Amino acid sequence: MKQYDEYQKLMRYKYGYYSFIYLISLLGLNYLLGLFFNLQWGATKETEMLIIMFVVVIFFTNISVYHNAYFRKKDDKKVYSWLLLIVGLFSLYTTYQTFLIMLEEIMINGKINEGATRFLSGSLLVSIPITYFIKNKIDKKIEIKEQ
């Protein structure tokens, strides 16, 4: 954490706390749905928990990127963003190709299977640069209005 300034540390701790509360809430809701309604939306309970964790990781990562707390102070954010975008798009493309061949990787008997985690990991990688570029556009518009 030495490579982050105080503001970045504060934002990471703040949104880490919010992400933890979000995770506990989603896991509790999933437990209650299974307990009272006997609802299982994933192929296994482990798959359900993995997908919930991916959703929370995507939330934390994007909120950190938006508040300039994801990249370290000395990182070249633009280069990293383009690299993540390329790797994420490649990941989504290979996931798409896999699903064309074996649809049961994503859905099995109407329930989400573990193959969906590949889609979520690709989505995570693509969402980082998208959030970064949107934040830059917003900052530039605010800068222009202030002048």
N, CA, C and O atoms as a GROMACS GRO file, in nm:
protein
  588
    1MET      N    1   0.082  -0.120   0.000
    1MET     CA    2   0.000   0.000   0.000
    1MET      C    3   0.087   0.127   0.000
    1MET      O    4   0.033   0.238  -0.002
    2LYS      N    5   0.217   0.112   0.003
    2LYS     CA    6   0.305   0.228   0.003
    2LYS      C    7   0.296   0.306  -0.127
    2LYS      O    8   0.328   0.425  -0.131
    3GLN      N    9   0.253   0.241  -0.232
    3GLN     CA   10   0.250   0.307  -0.362
    3GLN      C   11   0.121   0.385  -0.386
    3GLN      O   12   0.101   0.442  -0.493
    4TYR      N   13   0.033   0.388  -0.287
    4TYR     CA   14  -0.091   0.464  -0.296
    4TYR      C   15  -0.081   0.584  -0.203
    4TYR      O   16  -0.021   0.576  -0.096
    5ASP      N   17  -0.141   0.698  -0.244
    5ASP     CA   18  -0.143   0.813  -0.154
    5ASP      C   19  -0.257   0.797  -0.053
    5ASP      O   20  -0.332   0.700  -0.059
    6GLU      N   21  -0.269   0.892   0.037
    6GLU     CA   22  -0.367   0.881   0.146
    6GLU      C   23  -0.511   0.877   0.094
    6GLU      O   24  -0.593   0.801   0.145
    7TYR      N   25  -0.540   0.959  -0.007
    7TYR     CA   26  -0.674   0.959  -0.064
    7TYR      C   27  -0.708   0.822  -0.124
    7TYR      O   28  -0.817   0.770  -0.103
    8GLN      N   29  -0.613   0.764  -0.198
    8GLN     CA   30  -0.636   0.635  -0.259
    8GLN      C   31  -0.658   0.527  -0.153
    8GLN      O   32  -0.745   0.442  -0.167
    9LYS      N   33  -0.579   0.531  -0.047
    9LYS     CA   34  -0.595   0.434   0.061
    9LYS      C   35  -0.733   0.447   0.125
    9LYS      O   36  -0.801   0.348   0.151
   10LEU      N   37  -0.772   0.572   0.151
   10LEU     CA   38  -0.903   0.597   0.212
   10LEU      C   39  -1.015   0.543   0.123
   10LEU      O   40  -1.108   0.478   0.173
   11MET      N   41  -1.008   0.570  -0.007
   11MET     CA   42  -1.112   0.522  -0.099
   11MET      C   43  -1.113   0.370  -0.107
   11MET      O   44  -1.220   0.309  -0.111
   12ARG      N   45  -0.996   0.308  -0.108
   12ARG     CA   46  -0.989   0.161  -0.115
   12ARG      C   47  -1.048   0.099   0.012
   12ARG      O   48  -1.122   0.001   0.004
   13TYR      N   49  -1.017   0.155   0.127
   13TYR     CA   50  -1.073   0.103   0.252
   13TYR      C   51  -1.224   0.125   0.258
   13TYR      O   52  -1.299   0.036   0.296
   14LYS      N   53  -1.265   0.245   0.218
   14LYS     CA   54  -1.408   0.279   0.220
   14LYS      C   55  -1.489   0.186   0.131
   14LYS      O   56  -1.589   0.129   0.175
   15TYR      N   57  -1.446   0.170   0.007
   15TYR     CA   58  -1.522   0.086  -0.086
   15TYR      C   59  -1.497  -0.062  -0.063
   15TYR      O   60  -1.579  -0.145  -0.102
   16GLY      N   61  -1.386  -0.096   0.000
   16GLY     CA   62  -1.366  -0.234   0.044
   16GLY      C   63  -1.467  -0.271   0.151
   16GLY      O   64  -1.521  -0.382   0.151
   17TYR      N   65  -1.492  -0.178   0.242
   17TYR     CA   66  -1.594  -0.199   0.346
   17TYR      C   67  -1.732  -0.213   0.283
   17TYR      O   68  -1.808  -0.304   0.318
   18TYR      N   69  -1.765  -0.122   0.191
   18TYR     CA   70  -1.895  -0.131   0.123
   18TYR      C   71  -1.908  -0.262   0.046
   18TYR      O   72  -2.016  -0.323   0.045
   19SER      N   73  -1.801  -0.306  -0.017
   19SER     CA   74  -1.803  -0.432  -0.092
   19SER      C   75  -1.825  -0.550   0.002
   19SER      O   76  -1.896  -0.644  -0.033
   20PHE      N   77  -1.764  -0.544   0.119
   20PHE     CA   78  -1.783  -0.652   0.216
   20PHE      C   79  -1.929  -0.658   0.261
   20PHE      O   80  -1.987  -0.767   0.270
   21ILE      N   81  -1.989  -0.544   0.289
   21ILE     CA   82  -2.131  -0.539   0.328
   21ILE      C   83  -2.218  -0.591   0.213
   21ILE      O   84  -2.314  -0.665   0.236
   22TYR      N   85  -2.184  -0.552   0.092
   22TYR     CA   86  -2.256  -0.597  -0.028
   22TYR      C   87  -2.245  -0.750  -0.041
   22TYR      O   88  -2.344  -0.816  -0.070
   23LEU      N   89  -2.126  -0.804  -0.020
   23LEU     CA   90  -2.104  -0.948  -0.028
   23LEU      C   91  -2.187  -1.022   0.077
   23LEU      O   92  -2.254  -1.120   0.045
   24ILE      N   93  -2.182  -0.976   0.200
   24ILE     CA   94  -2.257  -1.040   0.308
   24ILE      C   95  -2.407  -1.034   0.278
   24ILE      O   96  -2.479  -1.131   0.300
   25SER      N   97  -2.454  -0.920   0.226
   25SER     CA   98  -2.596  -0.906   0.194
   25SER      C   99  -2.639  -1.002   0.084
   25SER      O  100  -2.742  -1.068   0.095
   26LEU      N  101  -2.558  -1.011  -0.022
   26LEU     CA  102  -2.593  -1.101  -0.132
   26LEU      C  103  -2.588  -1.248  -0.090
   26LEU      O  104  -2.673  -1.327  -0.129
   27LEU      N  105  -2.488  -1.284  -0.009
   27LEU     CA  106  -2.480  -1.422   0.039
   27LEU      C  107  -2.597  -1.453   0.132
   27LEU      O  108  -2.653  -1.563   0.127
   28GLY      N  109  -2.634  -1.357   0.217
   28GLY     CA  110  -2.750  -1.376   0.305
   28GLY      C  111  -2.879  -1.390   0.226
   28GLY      O  112  -2.961  -1.476   0.257
   29LEU      N  113  -2.896  -1.304   0.126
   29LEU     CA  114  -3.016  -1.312   0.041
   29LEU      C  115  -3.021  -1.446  -0.033
   29LEU      O  116  -3.127  -1.508  -0.042
   30ASN      N  117  -2.907  -1.490  -0.085
   30ASN     CA  118  -2.902  -1.618  -0.153
   30ASN      C  119  -2.937  -1.733  -0.057
   30ASN      O  120  -3.007  -1.826  -0.094
   31TYR      N  121  -2.887  -1.725   0.064
   31TYR     CA  122  -2.919  -1.826   0.165
   31TYR      C  123  -3.068  -1.828   0.196
   31TYR      O  124  -3.129  -1.935   0.202
   32LEU      N  125  -3.128  -1.709   0.214
   32LEU     CA  126  -3.270  -1.701   0.245
   32LEU      C  127  -3.357  -1.751   0.129
   32LEU      O  128  -3.458  -1.817   0.151
   33LEU      N  129  -3.316  -1.720   0.006
   33LEU     CA  130  -3.390  -1.771  -0.110
   33LEU      C  131  -3.387  -1.923  -0.114
   33LEU      O  132  -3.487  -1.987  -0.147
   34GLY      N  133  -3.272  -1.980  -0.082
   34GLY     CA  134  -3.263  -2.125  -0.080
   34GLY      C  135  -3.338  -2.187   0.036
   34GLY      O  136  -3.396  -2.295   0.022
   35LEU      N  137  -3.338  -2.119   0.151
   35LEU     CA  138  -3.402  -2.172   0.271
   35LEU      C  139  -3.554  -2.168   0.262
   35LEU      O  140  -3.620  -2.268   0.288
   36PHE      N  141  -3.609  -2.052   0.225
   36PHE     CA  142  -3.754  -2.035   0.226
   36PHE      C  143  -3.824  -2.077   0.096
   36PHE      O  144  -3.936  -2.126   0.098
   37PHE      N  145  -3.756  -2.056  -0.017
   37PHE     CA  146  -3.820  -2.085  -0.144
   37PHE      C  147  -3.758  -2.204  -0.216
   37PHE      O  148  -3.801  -2.238  -0.326
   38ASN      N  149  -3.660  -2.265  -0.156
   38ASN     CA  150  -3.589  -2.378  -0.215
   38ASN      C  151  -3.544  -2.344  -0.357
   38ASN      O  152  -3.552  -2.426  -0.448
   39LEU      N  153  -3.495  -2.220  -0.373
   39LEU     CA  154  -3.452  -2.170  -0.503
   39LEU      C  155  -3.302  -2.184  -0.517
   39LEU      O  156  -3.225  -2.133  -0.435
   40GLN      N  157  -3.261  -2.254  -0.619
   40GLN     CA  158  -3.119  -2.267  -0.652
   40GLN      C  159  -3.102  -2.224  -0.796
   40GLN      O  160  -3.145  -2.295  -0.887
   41TRP      N  161  -3.041  -2.107  -0.820
   41TRP     CA  162  -3.027  -2.053  -0.954
   41TRP      C  163  -2.896  -2.094  -1.020
   41TRP      O  164  -2.879  -2.076  -1.141
   42GLY      N  165  -2.803  -2.149  -0.944
   42GLY     CA  166  -2.677  -2.198  -0.999
   42GLY      C  167  -2.679  -2.350  -1.004
   42GLY      O  168  -2.758  -2.414  -0.934
   43ALA      N  169  -2.592  -2.407  -1.088
   43ALA     CA  170  -2.586  -2.553  -1.099
   43ALA      C  171  -2.549  -2.615  -0.964
   43ALA      O  172  -2.599  -2.722  -0.929
   44THR      N  173  -2.461  -2.549  -0.890
   44THR     CA  174  -2.425  -2.593  -0.755
   44THR      C  175  -2.422  -2.470  -0.664
   44THR      O  176  -2.419  -2.357  -0.712
   45LYS      N  177  -2.422  -2.494  -0.535
   45LYS     CA  178  -2.412  -2.382  -0.440
   45LYS      C  179  -2.277  -2.312  -0.453
   45LYS      O  180  -2.268  -2.190  -0.434
   46GLU      N  181  -2.174  -2.388  -0.486
   46GLU     CA  182  -2.041  -2.330  -0.503
   46GLU      C  183  -2.040  -2.233  -0.621
   46GLU      O  184  -1.977  -2.127  -0.615
   47THR      N  185  -2.109  -2.270  -0.728
   47THR     CA  186  -2.119  -2.182  -0.845
   47THR      C  187  -2.192  -2.053  -0.809
   47THR      O  188  -2.152  -1.945  -0.852
   48GLU      N  189  -2.297  -2.064  -0.731
   48GLU     CA  190  -2.370  -1.945  -0.688
   48GLU      C  191  -2.280  -1.851  -0.609
   48GLU      O  192  -2.279  -1.730  -0.634
   49MET      N  193  -2.203  -1.907  -0.515
   49MET     CA  194  -2.114  -1.823  -0.435
   49MET      C  195  -2.005  -1.760  -0.520
   49MET      O  196  -1.969  -1.644  -0.500
   50LEU      N  197  -1.952  -1.835  -0.616
   50LEU     CA  198  -1.848  -1.783  -0.704
   50LEU      C  199  -1.900  -1.667  -0.788
   50LEU      O  200  -1.830  -1.567  -0.806
   51ILE      N  201  -2.020  -1.680  -0.839
   51ILE     CA  202  -2.079  -1.573  -0.920
   51ILE      C  203  -2.107  -1.450  -0.834
   51ILE      O  204  -2.084  -1.337  -0.878
   52ILE      N  205  -2.157  -1.470  -0.713
   52ILE     CA  206  -2.179  -1.358  -0.623
   52ILE      C  207  -2.048  -1.287  -0.592
   52ILE      O  208  -2.042  -1.164  -0.590
   53MET      N  209  -1.942  -1.364  -0.569
   53MET     CA  210  -1.812  -1.302  -0.542
   53MET      C  211  -1.762  -1.223  -0.663
   53MET      O  212  -1.706  -1.115  -0.646
   54PHE      N  213  -1.782  -1.275  -0.784
   54PHE     CA  214  -1.742  -1.202  -0.904
   54PHE      C  215  -1.817  -1.070  -0.915
   54PHE      O  216  -1.758  -0.968  -0.952
   55VAL      N  217  -1.945  -1.070  -0.885
   55VAL     CA  218  -2.026  -0.947  -0.890
   55VAL      C  219  -1.970  -0.844  -0.794
   55VAL      O  220  -1.960  -0.726  -0.828
   56VAL      N  221  -1.933  -0.886  -0.674
   56VAL     CA  222  -1.879  -0.793  -0.575
   56VAL      C  223  -1.741  -0.743  -0.617
   56VAL      O  224  -1.709  -0.626  -0.598
   57VAL      N  225  -1.659  -0.830  -0.674
   57VAL     CA  226  -1.527  -0.788  -0.722
   57VAL      C  227  -1.540  -0.686  -0.834
   57VAL      O  228  -1.466  -0.588  -0.838
   58ILE      N  229  -1.634  -0.707  -0.924
   58ILE     CA  230  -1.657  -0.611  -1.032
   58ILE      C  231  -1.702  -0.477  -0.974
   58ILE      O  232  -1.658  -0.372  -1.019
   59PHE      N  233  -1.790  -0.481  -0.874
   59PHE     CA  234  -1.834  -0.358  -0.808
   59PHE      C  235  -1.716  -0.284  -0.746
   59PHE      O  236  -1.697  -0.165  -0.770
   60PHE      N  237  -1.635  -0.355  -0.665
   60PHE     CA  238  -1.523  -0.292  -0.596
   60PHE      C  239  -1.422  -0.235  -0.696
   60PHE      O  240  -1.373  -0.124  -0.679
   61THR      N  241  -1.391  -0.312  -0.797
   61THR     CA  242  -1.291  -0.268  -0.895
   61THR      C  243  -1.337  -0.143  -0.968
   61THR      O  244  -1.260  -0.048  -0.984
   62ASN      N  245  -1.461  -0.143  -1.012
   62ASN     CA  246  -1.510  -0.028  -1.088
   62ASN      C  247  -1.525   0.097  -1.003
   62ASN      O  248  -1.498   0.208  -1.050
   63ILE      N  249  -1.569   0.082  -0.881
   63ILE     CA  250  -1.582   0.200  -0.794
   63ILE      C  251  -1.445   0.253  -0.757
   63ILE      O  252  -1.427   0.374  -0.741
   64SER      N  253  -1.346   0.164  -0.743
   64SER     CA  254  -1.209   0.207  -0.715
   64SER      C  255  -1.149   0.279  -0.835
   64SER      O  256  -1.081   0.381  -0.820
   65VAL      N  257  -1.173   0.227  -0.954
   65VAL     CA  258  -1.123   0.293  -1.075
   65VAL      C  259  -1.188   0.431  -1.088
   65VAL      O  260  -1.120   0.528  -1.120
   66TYR      N  261  -1.316   0.439  -1.064
   66TYR     CA  262  -1.387   0.566  -1.078
   66TYR      C  263  -1.335   0.672  -0.981
   66TYR      O  264  -1.331   0.791  -1.015
   67HIS      N  265  -1.296   0.631  -0.863
   67HIS     CA  266  -1.247   0.726  -0.762
   67HIS      C  267  -1.095   0.734  -0.758
   67HIS      O  268  -1.037   0.774  -0.658
   68ASN      N  269  -1.030   0.695  -0.869
   68ASN     CA  270  -0.885   0.703  -0.884
   68ASN      C  271  -0.809   0.631  -0.774
   68ASN      O  272  -0.703   0.678  -0.731
   69ALA      N  273  -0.860   0.519  -0.730
   69ALA     CA  274  -0.796   0.444  -0.623
   69ALA      C  275  -0.755   0.304  -0.668
   69ALA      O  276  -0.712   0.223  -0.585
   70TYR      N  277  -0.766   0.274  -0.794
   70TYR     CA  278  -0.732   0.139  -0.841
   70TYR      C  279  -0.586   0.131  -0.886
   70TYR      O  280  -0.511   0.045  -0.840
   71PHE      N  281  -0.548   0.221  -0.973
   71PHE     CA  282  -0.411   0.222  -1.022
   71PHE      C  283  -0.320   0.292  -0.921
   71PHE      O  284  -0.363   0.383  -0.850
   72ARG      N  285  -0.195   0.248  -0.916
   72ARG     CA  286  -0.099   0.312  -0.826
   72ARG      C  287  -0.060   0.448  -0.881
   72ARG      O  288  -0.087   0.480  -0.997
   73LYS      N  289   0.004   0.528  -0.797
   73LYS     CA  290   0.040   0.665  -0.836
   73LYS      C  291   0.128   0.670  -0.960
   73LYS      O  292   0.110   0.756  -1.046
   74LYS      N  293   0.223   0.578  -0.971
   74LYS     CA  294   0.321   0.584  -1.079
   74LYS      C  295   0.283   0.500  -1.201
   74LYS      O  296   0.359   0.494  -1.297
   75ASP      N  297   0.168   0.437  -1.198
   75ASP     CA  298   0.126   0.354  -1.311
   75ASP      C  299   0.088   0.441  -1.430
   75ASP      O  300   0.035   0.551  -1.413
   76ASP      N  301   0.114   0.391  -1.549
   76ASP     CA  302   0.066   0.455  -1.671
   76ASP      C  303  -0.076   0.403  -1.696
   76ASP      O  304  -0.095   0.298  -1.758
   77LYS      N  305  -0.172   0.477  -1.648
   77LYS     CA  306  -0.311   0.432  -1.648
   77LYS      C  307  -0.365   0.405  -1.788
   77LYS      O  308  -0.439   0.309  -1.810
   78LYS      N  309  -0.328   0.490  -1.881
   78LYS     CA  310  -0.379   0.476  -2.017
   78LYS      C  311  -0.327   0.348  -2.082
   78LYS      O  312  -0.403   0.277  -2.149
   79VAL      N  313  -0.199   0.317  -2.064
   79VAL     CA  314  -0.142   0.194  -2.122
   79VAL      C  315  -0.205   0.072  -2.058
   79VAL      O  316  -0.243  -0.023  -2.128
   80TYR      N  317  -0.216   0.073  -1.925
   80TYR     CA  318  -0.278  -0.040  -1.856
   80TYR      C  319  -0.423  -0.058  -1.898
   80TYR      O  320  -0.471  -0.171  -1.913
   81SER      N  321  -0.493   0.051  -1.918
   81SER     CA  322  -0.633   0.043  -1.959
   81SER      C  323  -0.646  -0.020  -2.097
   81SER      O  324  -0.732  -0.106  -2.118
   82TRP      N  325  -0.564   0.022  -2.190
   82TRP     CA  326  -0.569  -0.038  -2.324
   82TRP      C  327  -0.532  -0.185  -2.319
   82TRP      O  328  -0.594  -0.267  -2.387
   83LEU      N  329  -0.432  -0.219  -2.240
   83LEU     CA  330  -0.392  -0.360  -2.227
   83LEU      C  331  -0.504  -0.444  -2.169
   83LEU      O  332  -0.533  -0.553  -2.218
   84LEU      N  333  -0.568  -0.394  -2.063
   84LEU     CA  334  -0.679  -0.467  -2.001
   84LEU      C  335  -0.796  -0.480  -2.098
   84LEU      O  336  -0.863  -0.584  -2.101
   85LEU      N  337  -0.821  -0.376  -2.177
   85LEU     CA  338  -0.929  -0.382  -2.275
   85LEU      C  339  -0.902  -0.491  -2.380
   85LEU      O  340  -0.992  -0.567  -2.415
   86ILE      N  341  -0.780  -0.497  -2.430
   86ILE     CA  342  -0.745  -0.598  -2.530
   86ILE      C  343  -0.756  -0.738  -2.471
   86ILE      O  344  -0.814  -0.827  -2.533
   87VAL      N  345  -0.699  -0.758  -2.352
   87VAL     CA  346  -0.704  -0.891  -2.289
   87VAL      C  347  -0.849  -0.928  -2.256
   87VAL      O  348  -0.889  -1.042  -2.274
   88GLY      N  349  -0.927  -0.832  -2.207
   88GLY     CA  350  -1.068  -0.857  -2.175
   88GLY      C  351  -1.150  -0.893  -2.297
   88GLY      O  352  -1.231  -0.985  -2.292
   89LEU      N  353  -1.130  -0.820  -2.407
   89LEU     CA  354  -1.203  -0.852  -2.529
   89LEU      C  355  -1.163  -0.988  -2.584
   89LEU      O  356  -1.248  -1.063  -2.634
   90PHE      N  357  -1.035  -1.021  -2.575
   90PHE     CA  358  -0.990  -1.154  -2.617
   90PHE      C  359  -1.054  -1.262  -2.530
   90PHE      O  360  -1.096  -1.366  -2.579
   91SER      N  361  -1.061  -1.235  -2.400
   91SER     CA  362  -1.124  -1.331  -2.308
   91SER      C  363  -1.272  -1.349  -2.340
   91SER      O  364  -1.322  -1.462  -2.341
   92LEU      N  365  -1.342  -1.240  -2.364
   92LEU     CA  366  -1.484  -1.249  -2.399
   92LEU      C  367  -1.504  -1.322  -2.532
   92LEU      O  368  -1.599  -1.398  -2.548
   93TYR      N  369  -1.413  -1.298  -2.626
   93TYR     CA  370  -1.424  -1.365  -2.756
   93TYR      C  371  -1.404  -1.516  -2.740
   93TYR      O  372  -1.480  -1.594  -2.797
   94THR      N  373  -1.304  -1.558  -2.665
   94THR     CA  374  -1.281  -1.702  -2.646
   94THR      C  375  -1.395  -1.765  -2.567
   94THR      O  376  -1.431  -1.880  -2.591
   95THR      N  377  -1.452  -1.690  -2.473
   95THR     CA  378  -1.568  -1.740  -2.400
   95THR      C  379  -1.687  -1.760  -2.494
   95THR      O  380  -1.757  -1.860  -2.487
   96TYR      N  381  -1.707  -1.664  -2.583
   96TYR     CA  382  -1.814  -1.673  -2.682
   96TYR      C  383  -1.793  -1.795  -2.772
   96TYR      O  384  -1.888  -1.868  -2.800
   97GLN      N  385  -1.671  -1.816  -2.816
   97GLN     CA  386  -1.642  -1.931  -2.901
   97GLN      C  387  -1.668  -2.063  -2.828
   97GLN      O  388  -1.719  -2.158  -2.886
   98THR      N  389  -1.632  -2.068  -2.700
   98THR     CA  390  -1.656  -2.189  -2.619
   98THR      C  391  -1.805  -2.216  -2.606
   98THR      O  392  -1.848  -2.330  -2.616
   99PHE      N  393  -1.882  -2.112  -2.585
   99PHE     CA  394  -2.026  -2.129  -2.567
   99PHE      C  395  -2.095  -2.170  -2.697
   99PHE      O  396  -2.199  -2.236  -2.692
  100LEU      N  397  -2.039  -2.134  -2.811
  100LEU     CA  398  -2.096  -2.180  -2.939
  100LEU      C  399  -2.081  -2.330  -2.954
  100LEU      O  400  -2.168  -2.397  -3.011
  101ILE      N  401  -1.971  -2.383  -2.902
  101ILE     CA  402  -1.945  -2.526  -2.914
  101ILE      C  403  -2.018  -2.604  -2.806
  101ILE      O  404  -2.081  -2.706  -2.834
  102MET      N  405  -2.007  -2.556  -2.681
  102MET     CA  406  -2.066  -2.628  -2.566
  102MET      C  407  -2.154  -2.534  -2.485
  102MET      O  408  -2.107  -2.471  -2.391
  103LEU      N  409  -2.281  -2.525  -2.520
  103LEU     CA  410  -2.373  -2.437  -2.450
  103LEU      C  411  -2.393  -2.479  -2.305
  103LEU      O  412  -2.425  -2.395  -2.221
  104GLU      N  413  -2.374  -2.607  -2.276
  104GLU     CA  414  -2.393  -2.655  -2.138
  104GLU      C  415  -2.289  -2.598  -2.042
  104GLU      O  416  -2.302  -2.612  -1.920
  105GLU      N  417  -2.186  -2.533  -2.095
  105GLU     CA  418  -2.087  -2.467  -2.008
  105GLU      C  419  -2.150  -2.350  -1.933
  105GLU      O  420  -2.109  -2.320  -1.821
  106ILE      N  421  -2.248  -2.284  -1.994
  106ILE     CA  422  -2.309  -2.167  -1.929
  106ILE      C  423  -2.442  -2.200  -1.863
  106ILE      O  424  -2.472  -2.147  -1.756
  107MET      N  425  -2.522  -2.284  -1.923
  107MET     CA  426  -2.652  -2.320  -1.868
  107MET      C  427  -2.669  -2.471  -1.870
  107MET      O  428  -2.642  -2.537  -1.971
  108ILE      N  429  -2.715  -2.523  -1.758
  108ILE     CA  430  -2.742  -2.666  -1.751
  108ILE      C  431  -2.875  -2.683  -1.676
  108ILE      O  432  -2.886  -2.645  -1.560
  109ASN      N  433  -2.972  -2.739  -1.743
  109ASN     CA  434  -3.107  -2.758  -1.686
  109ASN      C  435  -3.166  -2.627  -1.633
  109ASN      O  436  -3.231  -2.627  -1.528
  110GLY      N  437  -3.145  -2.518  -1.704
  110GLY     CA  438  -3.200  -2.389  -1.665
  110GLY      C  439  -3.128  -2.321  -1.550
  110GLY      O  440  -3.177  -2.222  -1.496
  111LYS      N  441  -3.012  -2.371  -1.512
  111LYS     CA  442  -2.934  -2.311  -1.404
  111LYS      C  443  -2.797  -2.270  -1.456
  111LYS      O  444  -2.741  -2.333  -1.546
  112ILE      N  445  -2.745  -2.163  -1.399
  112ILE     CA  446  -2.615  -2.110  -1.443
  112ILE      C  447  -2.505  -2.206  -1.401
  112ILE      O  448  -2.500  -2.251  -1.286
  113ASN      N  449  -2.415  -2.236  -1.495
  113ASN     CA  450  -2.306  -2.328  -1.469
  113ASN      C  451  -2.175  -2.250  -1.452
  113ASN      O  452  -2.172  -2.128  -1.469
  114GLU      N  453  -2.068  -2.319  -1.419
  114GLU     CA  454  -1.940  -2.255  -1.391
  114GLU      C  455  -1.880  -2.182  -1.510
  114GLU      O  456  -1.794  -2.096  -1.492
  115GLY      N  457  -1.922  -2.213  -1.629
  115GLY     CA  458  -1.872  -2.143  -1.748
  115GLY      C  459  -1.903  -1.995  -1.746
  115GLY      O  460  -1.835  -1.917  -1.813
  116ALA      N  461  -2.004  -1.956  -1.672
  116ALA     CA  462  -2.040  -1.814  -1.662
  116ALA      C  463  -1.930  -1.734  -1.594
  116ALA      O  464  -1.920  -1.613  -1.614
  117THR      N  465  -1.848  -1.800  -1.514
  117THR     CA  466  -1.739  -1.727  -1.447
  117THR      C  467  -1.636  -1.678  -1.549
  117THR      O  468  -1.573  -1.575  -1.527
  118ARG      N  469  -1.618  -1.750  -1.658
  118ARG     CA  470  -1.528  -1.701  -1.764
  118ARG      C  471  -1.582  -1.573  -1.826
  118ARG      O  472  -1.506  -1.481  -1.856
  119PHE      N  473  -1.712  -1.569  -1.845
  119PHE     CA  474  -1.773  -1.446  -1.897
  119PHE      C  475  -1.756  -1.331  -1.798
  119PHE      O  476  -1.724  -1.219  -1.838
  120LEU      N  477  -1.775  -1.358  -1.670
  120LEU     CA  478  -1.761  -1.254  -1.569
  120LEU      C  479  -1.618  -1.204  -1.556
  120LEU      O  480  -1.595  -1.086  -1.533
  121SER      N  481  -1.521  -1.295  -1.570
  121SER     CA  482  -1.382  -1.250  -1.562
  121SER      C  483  -1.346  -1.163  -1.682
  121SER      O  484  -1.274  -1.064  -1.668
  122GLY      N  485  -1.395  -1.198  -1.800
  122GLY     CA  486  -1.375  -1.112  -1.916
  122GLY      C  487  -1.444  -0.978  -1.900
  122GLY      O  488  -1.391  -0.874  -1.938
  123SER      N  489  -1.564  -0.981  -1.842
  123SER     CA  490  -1.637  -0.857  -1.818
  123SER      C  491  -1.563  -0.767  -1.719
  123SER      O  492  -1.561  -0.645  -1.734
  124LEU      N  493  -1.502  -0.827  -1.619
  124LEU     CA  494  -1.423  -0.750  -1.523
  124LEU      C  495  -1.308  -0.680  -1.593
  124LEU      O  496  -1.285  -0.561  -1.571
  125LEU      N  497  -1.236  -0.753  -1.677
  125LEU     CA  498  -1.122  -0.693  -1.746
  125LEU      C  499  -1.163  -0.582  -1.842
  125LEU      O  500  -1.090  -0.485  -1.860
  126VAL      N  501  -1.279  -0.597  -1.905
  126VAL     CA  502  -1.326  -0.494  -1.998
  126VAL      C  503  -1.385  -0.374  -1.922
  126VAL      O  504  -1.375  -0.261  -1.970
  127SER      N  505  -1.445  -0.398  -1.807
  127SER     CA  506  -1.509  -0.289  -1.733
  127SER      C  507  -1.409  -0.189  -1.675
  127SER      O  508  -1.442  -0.072  -1.657
  128ILE      N  509  -1.287  -0.234  -1.645
  128ILE     CA  510  -1.187  -0.142  -1.588
  128ILE      C  511  -1.154  -0.029  -1.685
  128ILE      O  512  -1.165   0.087  -1.646
  129PRO      N  513  -1.113  -0.058  -1.809
  129PRO     CA  514  -1.084   0.054  -1.900
  129PRO      C  515  -1.207   0.136  -1.937
  129PRO      O  516  -1.196   0.257  -1.956
  130ILE      N  517  -1.322   0.072  -1.947
  130ILE     CA  518  -1.443   0.148  -1.979
  130ILE      C  519  -1.471   0.250  -1.869
  130ILE      O  520  -1.501   0.366  -1.897
  131THR      N  521  -1.461   0.206  -1.745
  131THR     CA  522  -1.482   0.298  -1.632
  131THR      C  523  -1.376   0.408  -1.632
  131THR      O  524  -1.408   0.525  -1.608
  132TYR      N  525  -1.252   0.371  -1.658
  132TYR     CA  526  -1.143   0.469  -1.660
  132TYR      C  527  -1.166   0.574  -1.768
  132TYR      O  528  -1.149   0.694  -1.742
  133PHE      N  529  -1.203   0.532  -1.890
  133PHE     CA  530  -1.224   0.626  -1.999
  133PHE      C  531  -1.346   0.714  -1.974
  133PHE      O  532  -1.343   0.833  -2.007
  134ILE      N  533  -1.452   0.659  -1.916
  134ILE     CA  534  -1.569   0.740  -1.882
  134ILE      C  535  -1.533   0.845  -1.777
  134ILE      O  536  -1.573   0.961  -1.788
  135LYS      N  537  -1.458   0.805  -1.676
  135LYS     CA  538  -1.415   0.898  -1.571
  135LYS      C  539  -1.330   1.011  -1.631
  135LYS      O  540  -1.346   1.127  -1.593
  136ASN      N  541  -1.241   0.978  -1.724
  136ASN     CA  542  -1.160   1.082  -1.789
  136ASN      C  543  -1.247   1.181  -1.866
  136ASN      O  544  -1.223   1.301  -1.862
  137LYS      N  545  -1.348   1.130  -1.937
  137LYS     CA  546  -1.437   1.219  -2.013
  137LYS      C  547  -1.514   1.312  -1.919
  137LYS      O  548  -1.529   1.431  -1.947
  138ILE      N  549  -1.561   1.257  -1.807
  138ILE     CA  550  -1.633   1.339  -1.710
  138ILE      C  551  -1.541   1.445  -1.652
  138ILE      O  552  -1.581   1.561  -1.638
  139ASP      N  553  -1.418   1.407  -1.617
  139ASP     CA  554  -1.321   1.503  -1.562
  139ASP      C  555  -1.289   1.614  -1.661
  139ASP      O  556  -1.277   1.730  -1.623
  140LYS      N  557  -1.276   1.579  -1.790
  140LYS     CA  558  -1.247   1.680  -1.892
  140LYS      C  559  -1.363   1.777  -1.908
  140LYS      O  560  -1.342   1.897  -1.925
  141LYS      N  561  -1.487   1.726  -1.903
  141LYS     CA  562  -1.604   1.815  -1.914
  141LYS      C  563  -1.612   1.909  -1.794
  141LYS      O  564  -1.645   2.026  -1.810
  142ILE      N  565  -1.583   1.857  -1.676
  142ILE     CA  566  -1.584   1.942  -1.556
  142ILE      C  567  -1.476   2.047  -1.564
  142ILE      O  568  -1.498   2.161  -1.525
  143GLU      N  569  -1.360   2.010  -1.615
  143GLU     CA  570  -1.248   2.102  -1.630
  143GLU      C  571  -1.282   2.214  -1.727
  143GLU      O  572  -1.249   2.330  -1.703
  144ILE      N  573  -1.349   2.180  -1.836
  144ILE     CA  574  -1.388   2.280  -1.938
  144ILE      C  575  -1.491   2.375  -1.878
  144ILE      O  576  -1.484   2.495  -1.903
  145LYS      N  577  -1.586   2.324  -1.800
  145LYS     CA  578  -1.689   2.411  -1.740
  145LYS      C  579  -1.629   2.507  -1.637
  145LYS      O  580  -1.678   2.619  -1.621
  146GLU      N  581  -1.524   2.464  -1.569
  146GLU     CA  582  -1.462   2.549  -1.466
  146GLU      C  583  -1.383   2.663  -1.526
  146GLU      O  584  -1.357   2.762  -1.457
  147GLN      N  585  -1.343   2.651  -1.653
  147GLN     CA  586  -1.262   2.756  -1.715
  147GLN      C  587  -1.344   2.866  -1.769
  147GLN      O  588  -1.289   2.962  -1.824
   0.00000   0.00000   0.00000
